């Protein structure tokens, strides 16, 4: 694996980086070799593209950064917090308060509307609810409009929306409440080139408004030009 970012030391008196990874390793089973990830630092407000073919650990890395898997070794610091020094409940609370996650298959709640899915993080996190102005509902509608979801679709259940519309609802859900970090796992894989590029431009533009850092995982290296930094995962590990 090759680190193509420029790791930066955290200087006293400056804000901590959005993400800092050191010595990170993971094994699905004790008998299997440990999968090692490169060290990297992502400054707050900047964006990182993580690329690699299937089987190189892209989704595993994202799950480790989200606190969903337990590493075998190493450290993950998110906005100055040592993620794996937190107990499970505190780690879940940190994720709800500070992370927006866009899953490859979106993981929208099918019985909720587009607006209901977009406001969901504010029901789970008082912090993110308090950071919406003037409130979760109006903020969700502003995001949906910014992401080109027509107003007459806001109250439709998400299973009645197109794939592209569902993807943009998932982005609105991740962005609401100004989380410090967005983690995105292959969210454009089902889109054609025009819709893919339009979605990326919208996502990064909205993230920039709130100085939100984005870590975007994809096997499609043609997307790299949208991002400040690049991280290449390679080798034969899965």
VENFENHU-V580122 format. One record per backbone hydrogen bond with DSSP energy under -1.0 kcal/mol. CO is the residue of the C=O (numbers start at 0). NH is the residue of the N-H. Records with the same first field share a line. If there is no record, write none. Layout:
CO: NH / NH
This chain:
1: 231
10: 13
17: 78
18: 41
19: 76
20: 39
21: 74
23: 36
24: 71 / 72
25: 34
28: 31
34: 25
39: 20
41: 17 / 18
42: 45
46: 228
47: 215
48: 230
49: 217
50: 232
52: 55
56: 60
57: 61
58: 62
59: 63
60: 64
61: 65
62: 67
63: 66
72: 24
74: 21
75: 82
76: 19
77: 80
80: 77 / 82
81: 84
82: 85
86: 90
87: 91
88: 92
89: 93
90: 94
91: 95
92: 96
93: 97
94: 98
97: 180
99: 182
101: 184
102: 105
104: 106
108: 111
111: 157
112: 116
113: 117
114: 118
118: 121
119: 122 / 123
120: 124
124: 128
125: 129
126: 130
128: 131
134: 138
135: 139
136: 140
137: 141
138: 142
139: 143
140: 144
141: 145
142: 146
143: 148
144: 147
149: 152
150: 153
152: 155
153: 114
155: 113
156: 159
157: 160
161: 165
162: 166
163: 167
164: 168
165: 169
166: 170
167: 171
168: 172
169: 173
170: 174
171: 175
174: 177
179: 212
180: 99
181: 214
182: 101
183: 216
185: 188
187: 190
191: 195
192: 196
193: 197
194: 198
195: 199
196: 200
197: 201
198: 202
199: 203
200: 204
201: 205
202: 206
203: 207
204: 208
206: 209 / 211
207: 210
212: 181
213: 47
214: 183
215: 49
216: 185
219: 222
220: 223
222: 225
223: 226
228: 48
230: 50
231: 1
